[in-house]
Amino acid sequence: MFDHFPKPDVAYPHRNRDYFIAGFTFFCVAVSLVIDGSASIQVQNLLGAIAWIFLIGLLIGENKEIRMQVIIAVAFATAGEHFASIYMEGYTYRFGNVPYYVPPGHGMVYLTAVKLARSRFFLMNAKKLAFFVIAVGGLWSLWGISGIPEQGDQVGAFLFCIFVVCIFKGRSPMVYLGAFFICTWLEIIGTAAGTWKWASIEPVFNWTQGNPPSGVAAWYCLVDAVAIGFAPKFLNGLQKMNNWYKTIAH
């Protein structure tokens, strides 16, 4: 069950950069989403420009593998945003659009999940964090289907079950744990500020859906899995193209 978890008795290195990127993203997410909760479309667009600058700045110190993962995460998540929000209307933003800060925001969120996953604190407390996340998420999911909240959350409970499977069966459980913290943070702040709202009834199966769903981190795990899985393939393809170009040039 813990096959892909790190060993707790290893002296993992402490890297200040891991904590800086995570802290910086948590801060930026809170500020930008609160501002956008009542801002004009012009201010929202400005937040988008700032987010791109921040993401590019954070990627300067990363290796090509992480950069490729972020690029894939941004592309995949942006396509998913347009499908789930604009087309399916599973959730809607204030202006009925996908704000310009969302694509780079996904990049920062993914990078934060990776940095948390590789931080010394996460690596040394992996199992404790997993049990904590499962306990908190489990209680949240049970509350959503208990009949107590006016807006039920069958979708959240289903997604949380998928999230638990990802934690124990996936190849990158630490990244998924990191995603839980940053994604839960941004979803709670974003919905509380009115920046977006999840539909009370999910449009495919007509299940009740919380605002936000309790297991929403499962969607971000999908983004993470796609980024981690496809980055080596894209890098390998680029390397082959580069070798081919050099052969032709000579």
Secondary structure as UniProt FT lines:
FT   TURN            3..4
FT   TURN            8..9
FT   HELIX           16..36
FT   TURN            37..38
FT   HELIX           41..59
FT   TURN            60..61
FT   HELIX           64..81
FT   HELIX           82..87
FT   STRAND          91..93
FT   TURN            94..95
FT   TURN            100..101
FT   HELIX           102..118
FT   HELIX           120..124
FT   HELIX           126..144
FT   HELIX           154..169
FT   HELIX           173..193
FT   STRAND          196..198
FT   TURN            203..205
FT   TURN            214..216
FT   HELIX           217..249
//
